[in-house]
Amino acid sequence: MDKQELALKVTSLLDSLSSEYNFDYHIENFKLATGVNLANKNTYIKNTISVYTKHHKDFDYKRVSPLIEEFIKIIKKDKVVFYENDFLYLELYKVLSLIHHTFMAQTLLNSTKDYPSGFSEIQSDIKEVKSFNKHYKNNLIGYRKIIEKGQSRFRRCFTALYIKNRTLTKFYTHMLLTIDLDKVGILNSNDEKDKLLMSELKFFLMQKTSISKVIKSFGILLYFELVKFMNFSIKESEVFANNIVYKLFKENFNTHELNKNIQITSSLGFLPIFSASKKSNLKIEEKEFVKNRLHKEMQGFFSLDTNTFNLFFESFMGSSHIQYLQKYPAELFRTNPKYSS
């Protein structure tokens, strides 16, 4: 299949899915700056940090002060944009967001009061999960059944799937972390049921992990941000990622593993935790199950031959981290007026 034919299939597929996923839900709230004086890089870096801090009051900007020298190096291939009457670096703004999320995860994991919480409290003990499932089953049947059953149905359904096959259940749940959930048409009604669904998803997405895994995940995302979005060479990206991870967290980051499978292994709410490993989390039969089920579901929107679908599927399986990096902080966008009603 040539590139033109593939492009046509991709376009047709996106058109078919547009009724379910609002690809144009967000409009850029910034403009690409042209003719700017690139000698003002220190000012633009300062602007970037200042604007990010303004939108995220809990961001500890003092912790990134040791990174200014590294920032000067990585903005060489960044885009300067005009946003809120300031010139700033677009990709550096995203890097600050990655750093901020890692700080927040670090704080949460250090808190005995707030973590473990949600599903992370029971997910390692299948007996606890079964007991949890039974509790919510009792809310649905018999003389003890409750009137409002939404939460109980969701929790019983999720834990039943988890008991049957925890790997597949986590895989399907983690798929949601790579997309913009507010672009999903069914979740834009502001309905109480949709709010409950989002709340319950967050409960089950609070999973077991550790600070070292979170830091490694940050290093993975930072490395691929430098390679794929800032166009640095593999060697340069390895050096920059190593330096930034060490200066922030005093931990070494092993970049030699980055040619392996990059996949989501856990999550803290809507923050995915990525890892690199030789093997996929899914067994061969599980992967085939996911592929066949997904292909069947997509046939309802668009007729896709097996070879083309397999190409899409393998691309998706190997690039969840790249898909996640395609998301930028929400304040850089506004809602398309056609969805305002």
Backbone hydrogen bonds in HBPLUS format (Angstrom, degrees):
<---DONOR---> <-ACCEPTOR-->    atom                        ^
c    i                          cat <-CA-CA->   ^        H-A-AA   ^      H-
h    n   atom  resd res      DA  || num        DHA   H-A  angle D-A-AA Bond
n    s   type  num  typ     dist DA aas  dist angle  dist       angle   num
A0006-LEU N   A0002-ASP O   3.03 MM   4  6.30 159.8  2.08 153.0 159.1     1
A0007-ALA N   A0003-LYS O   2.84 MM   4  6.03 156.7  1.90 147.8 154.3     2
A0008-LEU N   A0004-GLN O   3.06 MM   4  6.33 153.4  2.13 146.0 152.2     3
A0009-LYS N   A0005-GLU O   3.10 MM   4  6.40 153.1  2.18 144.7 151.8     4
A0010-VAL N   A0006-LEU O   2.91 MM   4  6.21 157.4  1.96 152.7 159.1     5
A0011-THR N   A0007-ALA O   2.94 MM   4  6.16 163.6  1.97 149.9 154.1     6
A0012-SER N   A0008-LEU O   2.96 MM   4  6.13 162.0  2.00 146.9 151.8     7
A0013-LEU N   A0009-LYS O   2.91 MM   4  6.05 153.7  1.98 145.0 152.6     8
A0014-LEU N   A0010-VAL O   2.93 MM   4  6.19 162.1  1.97 154.4 158.5     9
A0015-ASP N   A0011-THR O   2.98 MM   4  6.20 158.2  2.03 149.2 155.3    10
A0016-SER N   A0012-SER O   3.02 MM   4  6.21 150.6  2.10 142.3 150.0    11
A0017-LEU N   A0013-LEU O   3.01 MM   4  6.31 142.7  2.16 145.4 155.8    12
A0018-SER N   A0014-LEU O   3.03 MM   4  6.00 118.7  2.42 140.9 155.3    13
A0018-SER N   A0015-ASP O   3.38 MM   3  5.20 149.6  2.48  94.2 102.8    14
A0020-GLU N   A0017-LEU O   2.88 MM   3  5.51 150.7  1.96 119.2 128.0    15
A0021-TYR N   A0017-LEU O   2.98 MM   4  6.13 149.0  2.07 150.1 159.5    16
A0185-GLY N   A0020-GLU O   2.81 MM 165  5.17 159.1  1.85 138.6 143.5    17
A0023-PHE N   A0021-TYR O   3.02 MM   2  5.87 118.8  2.41 113.3  97.1    18
A0022-ASN N   A0183-LYS O   2.67 MM 161  4.90 161.9  1.70 157.3 151.8    19
A0025-TYR N   A0022-ASN O   3.06 MM   3  5.24 153.0  2.13 122.0 119.2    20
A0336-ASN N   A0025-TYR O   2.83 MM 311  5.35 167.8  1.85 146.0 146.5    21
A0027-ILE N   A0334-ARG O   2.77 MM 307  5.31 155.0  1.83 156.9 165.0    22
A0334-ARG N   A0027-ILE O   2.88 MM 307  5.31 152.3  1.96 146.6 155.8    23
A0029-ASN N   A0332-LEU O   2.71 MM 303  5.17 158.6  1.76 149.1 141.9    24
A0031-LYS N   A0082-PHE O   3.11 MM  51  5.20 157.3  2.16 137.3 144.4    25
A0082-PHE N   A0031-LYS O   2.71 MM  51  5.20 163.6  1.74 156.4 161.8    26
A0033-ALA N   A0080-VAL O   2.90 MM  47  5.58 157.8  1.94 139.5 143.9    27
A0040-ASN N   A0037-ASN O   3.07 MM   3  5.94 169.0  2.09 123.3 126.5    28
A0043-THR N   A0040-ASN O   3.03 MM   3  5.36 118.9  2.42 106.5 121.2    29
A0044-TYR N   A0040-ASN O   2.99 MM   4  6.31 158.8  2.03 156.3 163.2    30
A0045-ILE N   A0041-LYS O   2.85 MM   4  6.06 153.4  1.92 150.5 157.4    31
A0046-LYS N   A0042-ASN O   3.00 MM   4  6.18 159.9  2.04 142.8 148.4    32
A0047-ASN N   A0043-THR O   2.83 MM   4  6.09 155.1  1.89 147.6 155.1    33
A0048-THR N   A0044-TYR O   2.92 MM   4  6.09 156.7  1.97 143.1 149.1    34
A0049-ILE N   A0045-ILE O   3.06 MM   4  6.37 163.3  2.09 154.5 157.2    35
A0050-SER N   A0046-LYS O   2.91 MM   4  6.04 159.8  1.95 148.9 155.4    36
A0051-VAL N   A0047-ASN O   2.81 MM   4  5.98 168.5  1.82 159.2 161.1    37
A0052-TYR N   A0048-THR O   3.05 MM   4  6.13 161.3  2.09 144.5 150.2    38
A0053-THR N   A0049-ILE O   2.93 MM   4  6.05 159.4  1.98 146.4 152.4    39
A0054-LYS N   A0050-SER O   2.96 MM   4  6.18 146.6  2.07 143.4 152.7    40
A0055-HIS N   A0051-VAL O   3.24 MM   4  6.54 146.9  2.35 144.9 151.9    41
A0055-HIS N   A0052-TYR O   3.16 MM   3  5.33 125.0  2.48  98.1 111.1    42
A0056-HIS N   A0052-TYR O   2.95 MM   4  6.11 127.3  2.23 140.6 156.0    43
A0059-PHE N   A0056-HIS O   2.97 MM   3  5.60 164.9  2.00 124.5 127.3    44
A0061-TYR N   A0059-PHE O   3.05 MM   2  5.74 121.9  2.40 109.4  93.3    45
A0063-ARG N   A0060-ASP O   3.06 MM   3  5.81 150.3  2.15 118.1 125.3    46
A0064-VAL N   A0061-TYR O   3.10 MM   3  5.48 151.6  2.18 107.3 115.5    47
A0065-SER N   A0062-LYS O   3.26 MM   3  5.33 160.2  2.30 102.5 108.4    48
A0067-LEU N   A0064-VAL O   2.87 MM   3  5.33 157.5  1.93 117.6 125.0    49
A0068-ILE N   A0065-SER O   3.48 MM   3  5.81 174.6  2.48 115.4 115.4    50
A0070-GLU N   A0067-LEU O   2.90 MM   3  5.14 115.9  2.32 104.3 120.7    51
A0071-PHE N   A0067-LEU O   2.79 MM   4  6.08 155.4  1.85 158.5 167.1    52
A0072-ILE N   A0068-ILE O   2.94 MM   4  6.21 153.0  2.01 149.9 156.2    53
A0073-LYS N   A0070-GLU O   3.08 MM   3  5.16 125.1  2.39  95.5 109.6    54
A0074-ILE N   A0070-GLU O   3.03 MM   4  6.36 157.0  2.08 152.5 158.5    55
A0075-ILE N   A0071-PHE O   3.04 MM   4  6.06 138.9  2.22 151.7 158.9    56
A0078-ASP N   A0075-ILE O   3.10 MM   3  4.71 168.5  2.12 102.4 105.2    57
A0090-LEU N   A0079-LYS O   2.99 MM  11  5.71 162.5  2.02 162.4 167.6    58
A0081-VAL N   A0088-LEU O   2.81 MM   7  5.55 167.4  1.83 166.1 168.9    59
A0088-LEU N   A0081-VAL O   2.95 MM   7  5.55 160.6  1.98 156.1 162.5    60
A0083-TYR N   A0086-ASP O   2.85 MM   3  5.38 164.3  1.87 160.8 161.9    61
A0086-ASP N   A0083-TYR O   3.04 MM   3  5.38 143.5  2.17 108.3 118.9    62
A0093-TYR N   A0089-TYR O   3.06 MM   4  6.14 144.0  2.19 138.3 147.6    63
A0094-LYS N   A0090-LEU O   3.26 MM   4  6.71 146.4  2.38 141.5 149.9    64
A0095-VAL N   A0091-GLU O   2.91 MM   4  6.27 152.1  1.99 146.0 154.3    65
A0096-LEU N   A0092-LEU O   2.89 MM   4  6.22 154.0  1.96 150.5 156.5    66
A0097-SER N   A0093-TYR O   3.17 MM   4  6.49 145.3  2.29 136.8 146.0    67
A0097-SER N   A0094-LYS O   3.00 MM   3  4.94 117.2  2.41  92.7 108.7    68
A0098-LEU N   A0094-LYS O   2.96 MM   4  6.39 151.5  2.04 150.5 158.1    69
A0099-ILE N   A0095-VAL O   2.92 MM   4  6.23 158.9  1.97 152.7 158.4    70
A0100-HIS N   A0096-LEU O   2.81 MM   4  5.99 160.0  1.85 147.5 153.5    71
A0101-HIS N   A0097-SER O   2.93 MM   4  6.14 163.2  1.95 152.6 156.0    72
A0102-THR N   A0098-LEU O   3.13 MM   4  6.32 148.4  2.24 139.3 147.7    73
A0103-PHE N   A0099-ILE O   2.89 MM   4  6.25 153.4  1.97 151.6 159.4    74
A0104-MET N   A0100-HIS O   2.95 MM   4  6.26 161.9  1.99 154.3 158.5    75
A0105-ALA N   A0101-HIS O   2.96 MM   4  6.16 155.4  2.02 142.7 149.5    76
A0106-GLN N   A0102-THR O   2.90 MM   4  6.04 157.1  1.96 147.6 154.2    77
A0107-THR N   A0103-PHE O   2.93 MM   4  6.24 156.6  1.99 151.0 157.0    78
A0108-LEU N   A0104-MET O   2.96 MM   4  6.19 161.0  1.99 148.4 153.5    79
A0109-LEU N   A0105-ALA O   2.92 MM   4  6.11 167.1  1.94 154.5 157.4    80
A0110-ASN N   A0106-GLN O   3.08 MM   4  6.18 133.9  2.30 138.6 150.1    81
A0111-SER N   A0108-LEU O   3.03 MM   3  5.23 155.2  2.10 105.6 113.6    82
A0115-TYR N   A0111-SER O   3.08 MM   4  5.87 138.0  2.26 144.0 152.7    83
A0121-GLU N   A0118-GLY O   3.31 MM   3  6.12 165.1  2.33 118.1 121.6    84
A0119-PHE N   A0203-PHE O   3.05 MM  84  6.03 163.0  2.08 154.1 148.7    85
A0122-ILE N   A0119-PHE O   3.07 MM   3  5.74 151.9  2.15 117.6 124.3    86
A0123-GLN N   A0119-PHE O   3.00 MM   4  5.84 147.7  2.11 162.9 173.0    87
A0120-SER N   A0206-MET O   2.75 MM  86  5.64 115.2  2.17 147.9 154.7    88
A0125-ASP N   A0122-ILE O   3.00 MM   3  5.66 158.9  2.04 126.0 132.3    89
A0128-GLU N   A0125-ASP O   2.95 MM   3  5.32 123.2  2.28 106.9 120.8    90
A0129-VAL N   A0125-ASP O   3.07 MM   4  6.47 152.4  2.15 149.0 157.6    91
A0130-LYS N   A0126-ILE O   2.95 MM   4  6.17 155.3  2.01 144.7 150.5    92
A0131-SER N   A0127-LYS O   2.99 MM   4  6.21 152.3  2.07 142.0 149.8    93
A0132-PHE N   A0128-GLU O   2.86 MM   4  6.06 154.6  1.93 146.8 153.9    94
A0133-ASN N   A0129-VAL O   2.88 MM   4  6.13 155.2  1.94 146.8 153.6    95
A0134-LYS N   A0130-LYS O   2.92 MM   4  6.16 156.0  1.98 145.9 152.0    96
A0135-HIS N   A0131-SER O   3.01 MM   4  6.25 153.4  2.08 146.4 153.1    97
A0136-TYR N   A0132-PHE O   3.30 MM   4  6.65 158.7  2.35 149.3 153.0    98
A0137-LYS N   A0133-ASN O   2.95 MM   4  6.18 138.3  2.13 143.0 155.8    99
A0138-ASN N   A0134-LYS O   2.97 MM   4  6.21 152.3  2.05 149.4 155.3   100
A0140-LEU N   A0137-LYS O   2.97 MM   3  5.33 155.8  2.03 109.1 117.0   101
A0146-ILE N   A0139-ASN O   2.80 MM   7  5.44 155.8  1.85 148.1 143.6   102
A0145-LYS N   A0142-GLY O   3.27 MM   3  5.69 167.4  2.28 115.9 117.6   103
A0153-ARG N   A0149-LYS O   2.87 MM   4  6.01 162.9  1.90 165.0 169.3   104
A0154-PHE N   A0150-GLY O   3.10 MM   4  6.33 166.4  2.12 152.8 156.3   105
A0155-ARG N   A0151-GLN O   2.93 MM   4  6.12 171.0  1.94 157.1 159.6   106
A0156-ARG N   A0152-SER O   2.90 MM   4  5.92 158.5  1.94 147.2 153.5   107
A0157-CYS N   A0153-ARG O   2.92 MM   4  5.99 163.5  1.94 148.9 153.9   108
A0158-PHE N   A0154-PHE O   2.91 MM   4  6.09 171.0  1.92 156.1 158.5   109
A0159-THR N   A0155-ARG O   3.09 MM   4  6.08 168.2  2.10 143.2 147.0   110
A0160-ALA N   A0156-ARG O   2.95 MM   4  6.01 147.7  2.06 142.9 152.1   111
A0161-LEU N   A0157-CYS O   3.09 MM   4  6.35 157.4  2.15 149.4 154.6   112
A0162-TYR N   A0158-PHE O   2.91 MM   4  6.17 154.1  1.97 147.4 155.7   113
A0163-ILE N   A0159-THR O   2.86 MM   4  6.00 156.0  1.91 146.1 151.3   114
A0164-LYS N   A0160-ALA O   3.14 MM   4  6.32 151.0  2.22 139.9 147.4   115
A0165-ASN N   A0161-LEU O   2.89 MM   4  6.14 165.7  1.91 157.3 160.2   116
A0169-THR N   A0165-ASN O   3.10 MM   4  6.27 162.1  2.14 153.0 158.7   117
A0170-LYS N   A0166-ARG O   2.97 MM   4  6.09 163.4  2.00 147.9 151.7   118
A0171-PHE N   A0167-THR O   2.97 MM   4  6.16 151.9  2.05 143.8 152.4   119
A0172-TYR N   A0168-LEU O   2.99 MM   4  6.24 167.9  2.00 157.1 157.7   120
A0173-THR N   A0169-THR O   3.06 MM   4  6.23 159.0  2.11 145.8 152.2   121
A0174-HIS N   A0170-LYS O   2.79 MM   4  5.88 159.2  1.83 150.0 155.8   122
A0175-MET N   A0171-PHE O   3.05 MM   4  6.29 134.2  2.27 143.0 154.6   123
A0176-LEU N   A0173-THR O   3.16 MM   3  5.77 146.0  2.28 111.7 119.3   124
A0177-LEU N   A0174-HIS O   2.98 MM   3  5.36 150.2  2.07 110.0 118.7   125
A0178-THR N   A0175-MET O   3.33 MM   3  5.90 164.8  2.35 114.1 118.2   126
A0179-ILE N   A0176-LEU O   3.48 MM   3  5.79 167.1  2.50 107.4 111.1   127
A0183-LYS N   A0180-ASP O   2.97 MM   3  5.56 161.0  2.00 116.5 122.7   128
A0184-VAL N   A0181-LEU O   3.09 MM   3  5.37 159.5  2.14 107.7 114.2   129
A0187-LEU N   A0184-VAL O   2.99 MM   3  5.61 148.8  2.09 119.0 128.0   130
A0188-ASN N   A0185-GLY O   3.18 MM   3  5.47 168.4  2.20 114.9 117.3   131
A0194-ASP N   A0191-ASP O   3.07 MM   3  5.22 121.9  2.42  98.3 112.5   132
A0195-LYS N   A0191-ASP O   3.08 MM   4  6.46 154.3  2.15 150.4 157.7   133
A0196-LEU N   A0192-GLU O   2.96 MM   4  6.19 150.4  2.05 141.8 149.9   134
A0197-LEU N   A0193-LYS O   2.92 MM   4  6.17 152.7  2.00 142.0 149.5   135
A0198-MET N   A0194-ASP O   3.00 MM   4  6.31 159.2  2.05 150.4 154.5   136
A0199-SER N   A0195-LYS O   3.01 MM   4  6.20 157.6  2.06 144.9 151.3   137
A0200-GLU N   A0196-LEU O   2.88 MM   4  6.08 158.5  1.92 152.8 158.4   138
A0201-LEU N   A0197-LEU O   2.88 MM   4  6.08 152.8  1.96 147.2 155.1   139
A0202-LYS N   A0198-MET O   3.04 MM   4  6.26 157.6  2.09 145.0 150.4   140
A0203-PHE N   A0199-SER O   3.09 MM   4  6.39 148.3  2.19 139.8 148.5   141
A0204-PHE N   A0200-GLU O   3.07 MM   4  6.41 159.0  2.11 152.1 155.5   142
A0205-LEU N   A0201-LEU O   2.84 MM   4  5.97 132.5  2.06 144.6 158.9   143
A0206-MET N   A0203-PHE O   3.43 MM   3  5.59 159.5  2.47  99.8 105.5   144
A0269-GLY N   A0205-LEU O   3.09 MM  64  4.70 137.8  2.28  99.3 105.4   145
A0207-GLN N   A0267-SER O   2.93 MM  60  5.54 160.0  1.98 157.0 160.3   146
A0214-VAL N   A0210-SER O   3.04 MM   4  6.33 153.0  2.11 149.2 157.0   147
A0215-ILE N   A0211-ILE O   2.93 MM   4  6.18 159.1  1.97 154.7 159.9   148
A0216-LYS N   A0212-SER O   2.99 MM   4  6.16 154.9  2.06 141.1 148.2   149
A0217-SER N   A0213-LYS O   2.89 MM   4  6.07 153.3  1.96 142.8 150.4   150
A0218-PHE N   A0214-VAL O   2.96 MM   4  6.27 152.9  2.04 145.0 152.1   151
A0219-GLY N   A0215-ILE O   2.96 MM   4  6.28 155.4  2.02 146.5 153.1   152
A0220-ILE N   A0216-LYS O   2.95 MM   4  6.28 152.5  2.03 149.7 156.7   153
A0221-LEU N   A0217-SER O   3.02 MM   4  6.31 167.8  2.04 154.6 156.8   154
A0222-LEU N   A0218-PHE O   2.84 MM   4  6.00 161.3  1.87 153.5 159.4   155
A0223-TYR N   A0219-GLY O   2.94 MM   4  6.03 162.3  1.97 146.6 151.3   156
A0224-PHE N   A0220-ILE O   3.10 MM   4  6.37 168.1  2.11 153.8 156.2   157
A0225-GLU N   A0221-LEU O   2.84 MM   4  5.96 140.9  1.99 143.3 155.0   158
A0226-LEU N   A0222-LEU O   3.02 MM   4  6.26 154.6  2.09 149.3 154.9   159
A0227-VAL N   A0223-TYR O   3.03 MM   4  6.34 152.5  2.10 145.8 153.8   160
A0228-LYS N   A0224-PHE O   2.84 MM   4  5.64 164.4  1.86 142.6 147.2   161
A0229-PHE N   A0225-GLU O   3.01 MM   4  5.19 147.1  2.12 126.1 136.0   162
A0230-MET N   A0225-GLU O   3.15 MM   5  6.53 124.4  2.47 148.2 160.2   163
A0232-PHE N   A0226-LEU O   3.00 MM   6  5.75 174.7  2.00 149.1 149.3   164
A0237-SER N   A0233-SER O   2.91 MM   4  6.05 164.3  1.93 153.0 157.8   165
A0238-GLU N   A0234-ILE O   2.96 MM   4  6.15 152.1  2.04 146.6 153.9   166
A0239-VAL N   A0235-LYS O   3.14 MM   4  6.43 160.8  2.18 150.1 154.2   167
A0240-PHE N   A0236-GLU O   2.94 MM   4  6.20 173.2  1.95 160.9 161.9   168
A0241-ALA N   A0237-SER O   2.89 MM   4  5.87 166.0  1.91 148.4 153.1   169
A0242-ASN N   A0238-GLU O   2.97 MM   4  6.00 161.7  2.00 144.8 150.4   170
A0243-ASN N   A0239-VAL O   2.97 MM   4  6.14 165.8  1.99 153.1 157.0   171
A0244-ILE N   A0240-PHE O   2.97 MM   4  6.16 165.7  2.00 153.9 157.4   172
A0245-VAL N   A0241-ALA O   2.99 MM   4  6.08 168.8  2.00 152.5 156.0   173
A0246-TYR N   A0242-ASN O   3.01 MM   4  6.11 163.3  2.04 150.1 155.1   174
A0247-LYS N   A0243-ASN O   2.93 MM   4  6.06 164.4  1.96 149.7 154.4   175
A0248-LEU N   A0244-ILE O   3.05 MM   4  6.10 148.9  2.15 146.0 153.6   176
A0249-PHE N   A0245-VAL O   2.91 MM   4  5.88 165.0  1.94 150.8 155.4   177
A0250-LYS N   A0246-TYR O   2.69 MM   4  4.34 141.3  1.84 127.9 131.8   178
A0258-LEU N   A0255-THR O   3.22 MM   3  5.53 168.0  2.23 113.1 116.6   179
A0260-LYS N   A0257-GLU O   3.10 MM   3  5.79 154.3  2.16 124.6 126.5   180
A0261-ASN N   A0277-SER O   2.87 MM  16  5.27 140.9  2.02 159.8 156.2   181
A0277-SER N   A0261-ASN O   2.97 MM  16  5.27 150.7  2.06 138.8 147.5   182
A0263-GLN N   A0275-SER O   3.05 MM  12  5.68 157.8  2.11 154.3 161.4   183
A0275-SER N   A0263-GLN O   2.90 MM  12  5.68 148.1  2.00 153.9 163.5   184
A0265-THR N   A0273-ILE O   2.92 MM   8  6.01 163.4  1.95 171.9 172.9   185
A0273-ILE N   A0266-SER O   2.91 MM   7  5.11 157.8  1.96 141.2 134.3   186
A0268-LEU N   A0271-LEU O   2.88 MM   3  5.13 158.2  1.93 147.1 153.0   187
A0271-LEU N   A0268-LEU O   3.20 MM   3  5.13 159.8  2.24 112.8 118.1   188
A0286-GLU N   A0283-LYS O   3.03 MM   3  5.09 119.1  2.41  97.4 113.1   189
A0287-LYS N   A0283-LYS O   2.85 MM   4  6.12 161.2  1.89 161.4 166.6   190
A0288-GLU N   A0284-ILE O   3.00 MM   4  6.23 155.7  2.06 147.1 153.7   191
A0289-PHE N   A0285-GLU O   2.99 MM   4  6.13 146.9  2.10 135.2 144.3   192
A0290-VAL N   A0286-GLU O   2.95 MM   4  6.26 164.9  1.97 154.1 156.7   193
A0291-LYS N   A0287-LYS O   2.92 MM   4  6.11 164.9  1.94 148.8 153.5   194
A0292-ASN N   A0288-GLU O   2.89 MM   4  5.99 168.2  1.91 149.4 152.7   195
A0293-ARG N   A0289-PHE O   2.91 MM   4  6.00 161.4  1.94 150.7 156.5   196
A0294-LEU N   A0290-VAL O   2.87 MM   4  5.94 164.4  1.89 152.1 156.9   197
A0295-HIS N   A0291-LYS O   2.93 MM   4  6.05 158.7  1.98 147.4 153.6   198
A0296-LYS N   A0292-ASN O   3.00 MM   4  6.14 156.2  2.06 142.3 148.7   199
A0297-GLU N   A0293-ARG O   2.95 MM   4  6.23 158.0  2.00 149.0 154.9   200
A0298-MET N   A0294-LEU O   2.94 MM   4  6.15 156.1  2.00 149.0 155.2   201
A0299-GLN N   A0295-HIS O   3.14 MM   4  6.34 136.3  2.34 141.5 152.0   202
A0300-GLY N   A0297-GLU O   3.17 MM   3  5.74 154.2  2.24 110.1 117.2   203
A0301-PHE N   A0298-MET O   2.87 MM   3  5.37 154.7  1.94 113.9 121.9   204
A0302-PHE N   A0298-MET O   2.89 MM   4  6.08 162.4  1.92 158.0 164.0   205
A0309-PHE N   A0305-ASP O   2.98 MM   4  6.22 166.4  2.00 159.5 164.0   206
A0310-ASN N   A0306-THR O   2.85 MM   4  6.02 162.1  1.88 152.8 157.7   207
A0311-LEU N   A0307-ASN O   3.12 MM   4  6.35 146.3  2.23 139.5 148.1   208
A0312-PHE N   A0308-THR O   3.05 MM   4  6.43 157.5  2.10 151.4 156.7   209
A0313-PHE N   A0309-PHE O   2.79 MM   4  6.03 164.7  1.82 159.1 163.9   210
A0314-GLU N   A0310-ASN O   2.98 MM   4  6.07 169.4  1.99 148.5 150.9   211
A0315-SER N   A0311-LEU O   3.15 MM   4  6.22 152.4  2.23 140.1 148.0   212
A0316-PHE N   A0312-PHE O   2.87 MM   4  6.15 156.1  1.93 150.5 157.3   213
A0317-MET N   A0313-PHE O   2.85 MM   4  6.11 165.3  1.87 156.0 159.7   214
A0318-GLY N   A0314-GLU O   3.13 MM   4  6.20 143.1  2.27 138.4 146.7   215
A0319-SER N   A0316-PHE O   3.20 MM   3  5.31 165.8  2.22 107.6 112.0   216
A0322-ILE N   A0319-SER O   3.07 MM   3  5.15 122.1  2.42  97.9 112.3   217
A0323-GLN N   A0319-SER O   2.97 MM   4  6.29 160.7  2.01 156.8 162.1   218
A0324-TYR N   A0320-SER O   2.99 MM   4  6.20 152.5  2.07 142.0 149.4   219
A0325-LEU N   A0321-HIS O   3.08 MM   4  6.26 149.6  2.18 137.3 145.1   220
A0326-GLN N   A0323-GLN O   3.19 MM   3  5.25 149.1  2.29  98.8 108.0   221
A0327-LYS N   A0324-TYR O   3.14 MM   3  5.79 164.0  2.17 116.6 120.4   222
A0332-LEU N   A0329-PRO O   3.13 MM   3  5.99 164.0  2.16 125.1 129.7   223
A0333-PHE N   A0330-ALA O   3.00 MM   3  5.68 160.5  2.04 124.4 126.9   224
A0339-TYR N   A0336-ASN O   2.85 MM   3  5.77 171.2  1.86 134.8 137.8   225
A0340-SER N   A0337-PRO O   3.07 MM   3  5.03 162.0  2.10 105.8 111.5   226
